[in-house]
Amino acid sequence: MASRRVSGLAGLQQAFDEVRFGGARTLNLRGTLPTASEAAARLEQWLRQHQVQQSGEVLVITGRGNNSEGGIAVVRETSIRVFHELRRKGVVDAFVEHTAGSFVVTLAPMRALLEATGRRREQTPPPTPATPPTLDALTDETRQLLRILAERSLDALGVRDRDPFVAGEMLRLFGSLASTVPAGPDRERRLRTAIRSAMTEYD
């Protein structure tokens, strides 16, 4: 009787999670048994994608590590490290344990990502210039969107004479947003989606 009750409660929790998050906002790392590095890469890419999509809260299922070697919850511990790292980078706003094998992650607005990059630049030596070192390799449409975003960003910072700073701000923003768009087909189109998503937060 007790085992059936536990099973029933677990099923009820799963039903509530499906209603709250749905398949699109749920990442199940437990099902594929990834290594720590695979889990970290997949989790970071997935969270960055959902930040661009402005998904709000998402559910990450890590499992409790009951079947892991030595009983160490490798995927769970790796996920916690990724959450902390992405919170410093302005991708994750907060995370909380949902069940013993899952977390609810609240994603930060795109503006937090852009501002976090600016703070890191002030605290560390200048990084290697973004690729491309100029924005000439981008289409006119993408450069125009970057310019609009740069102008809005500078306006938000209270820069009155923004023209001398627009080019540098465009490069900075490109470096920040490029990290949210993994390599693959239509990468520049997906970059424009990220730019537009960031622009809405300055409206």
C-alpha positions in Angstrom: 0.0 0.0 0.0 2.8 2.4 0.9 4.7 1.8 -2.3 1.6 2.4 -4.4 1.0 5.7 -2.5 4.5 6.9 -3.2 4.1 6.0 -6.8 0.8 7.8 -6.9 2.2 11.0 -5.3 5.1 11.0 -7.8 2.7 10.6 -10.7 0.6 13.5 -9.3 3.7 15.7 -9.1 4.7 14.8 -12.6 1.2 15.7 -13.8 1.4 19.1 -12.1 4.8 19.7 -13.7 3.5 18.9 -17.1 0.7 21.4 -16.7 3.1 24.1 -15.3 6.0 23.7 -17.7 5.0 21.5 -20.6 7.6 19.7 -22.7 9.1 22.8 -24.2 10.2 24.2 -20.9 11.4 21.0 -19.4 14.9 19.6 -19.8 15.3 16.0 -18.7 19.0 15.3 -18.2 18.3 12.1 -16.3 17.0 10.2 -19.2 20.1 10.3 -21.4 22.7 9.6 -18.7 25.2 12.2 -19.9 28.7 12.7 -18.6 29.4 15.8 -16.5 30.8 17.7 -19.4 28.0 16.7 -21.8 25.4 17.7 -19.2 27.0 21.1 -18.6 27.2 21.9 -22.3 23.7 20.8 -23.0 22.3 22.6 -20.0 24.1 25.9 -20.7 23.0 26.0 -24.3 19.4 25.1 -23.4 19.2 27.8 -20.7 20.7 30.5 -22.9 18.1 29.5 -25.6 15.2 29.9 -23.2 16.6 33.2 -21.9 16.3 34.5 -25.5 12.8 33.1 -25.8 11.9 34.8 -22.5 10.6 31.6 -21.1 10.5 32.8 -17.5 10.6 29.6 -15.4 11.9 26.3 -16.6 12.3 22.8 -15.1 15.5 20.9 -15.2 15.4 17.2 -14.2 18.8 15.9 -13.1 17.8 12.8 -11.2 19.1 12.0 -7.7 22.1 10.0 -8.7 20.8 6.7 -7.2 22.2 4.7 -10.1 25.5 6.7 -10.4 28.8 5.1 -9.6 29.5 5.5 -5.9 26.1 7.1 -5.5 27.5 10.5 -6.5 24.9 12.6 -8.2 27.3 13.8 -10.9 24.6 15.4 -13.2 22.9 17.1 -10.3 26.1 18.6 -8.9 27.3 19.6 -12.4 23.9 21.4 -12.9 24.2 23.3 -9.7 27.7 24.6 -10.8 26.2 25.6 -14.2 23.4 27.5 -12.4 25.8 29.4 -10.3 28.1 30.2 -13.2 25.2 31.4 -15.4 23.8 33.5 -12.5 27.1 35.4 -12.5 26.8 35.8 -16.2 23.3 37.2 -16.1 21.6 34.2 -17.7 20.0 32.8 -14.6 18.2 34.9 -12.0 17.5 32.2 -9.4 17.2 28.5 -9.0 15.5 26.4 -6.3 15.3 22.6 -5.7 11.9 21.5 -6.9 12.1 17.8 -5.9 15.1 15.7 -4.9 15.9 15.2 -8.6 14.8 18.5 -10.2 15.2 22.3 -10.1 13.0 25.2 -11.1 15.2 27.8 -12.8 14.1 31.4 -13.2 15.8 33.0 -16.2 17.1 36.5 -16.1 16.0 39.1 -18.6 18.2 39.7 -21.6 19.2 43.1 -20.2 20.8 41.3 -17.2 23.1 39.4 -19.6 24.2 42.5 -21.4 24.8 44.4 -18.2 26.7 41.5 -16.6 29.0 41.5 -19.6 29.7 45.2 -19.1 30.5 44.7 -15.4 33.0 41.8 -16.2 34.8 44.0 -18.8 35.3 46.7 -16.1 36.8 44.2 -13.6 39.1 42.2 -16.0 41.6 43.0 -18.7 40.0 43.5 -22.2 39.2 40.2 -23.8 40.3 39.1 -27.3 38.2 41.1 -29.8 35.0 39.3 -30.8 34.9 37.4 -34.1 34.3 39.1 -36.5 36.7 41.9 -35.2 34.5 44.3 -37.0 30.8 43.8 -37.9 31.3 43.9 -41.7 30.7 40.1 -42.0 27.1 40.6 -40.7 24.3 41.6 -43.0 23.0 45.1 -43.1 19.8 44.1 -41.3 21.7 42.6 -38.4 24.1 45.6 -38.1 21.1 47.9 -38.1 19.4 46.0 -35.3 22.7 46.0 -33.3 22.9 49.8 -33.8 19.4 50.3 -32.5 20.1 48.1 -29.5 23.4 49.9 -28.8 21.6 53.3 -28.9 19.0 52.1 -26.5 21.6 50.6 -24.2 23.6 53.9 -24.2 20.4 55.9 -23.6 19.6 53.7 -20.6 23.1 54.4 -19.2 22.4 58.1 -19.5 25.0 58.8 -22.2 24.1 62.1 -23.8 26.6 62.3 -26.7 26.3 58.6 -27.7 27.6 58.8 -31.2 31.3 58.3 -30.3 30.4 55.2 -28.3 27.9 53.4 -30.6 30.5 51.3 -32.5 32.1 50.0 -29.4 28.8 49.3 -27.8 27.7 47.4 -30.9 30.8 45.2 -30.6 30.2 44.6 -26.9 26.6 43.6 -27.5 27.6 41.4 -30.3 30.0 39.6 -28.1 27.4 39.1 -25.4 24.6 37.9 -27.7 26.8 35.7 -29.8 27.3 33.5 -26.7 23.6 32.8 -26.7 23.5 31.5 -30.3 25.4 28.2 -30.9 26.9 27.4 -34.2 24.7 25.9 -36.8 22.4 26.7 -39.7 20.7 30.1 -39.7 23.0 31.3 -36.9 22.7 35.0 -38.0 18.9 34.7 -38.1 19.0 33.4 -34.6 21.3 36.2 -33.6 18.7 38.7 -34.9 16.1 37.0 -32.8 18.3 37.4 -29.7 18.8 41.1 -30.6 15.1 41.7 -30.9 14.4 39.9 -27.6 16.9 42.2 -25.9 15.4 45.3 -27.6 12.0 44.7 -26.0 13.4 45.2 -22.6 14.5 48.7 -23.4 11.1 49.7 -24.7 
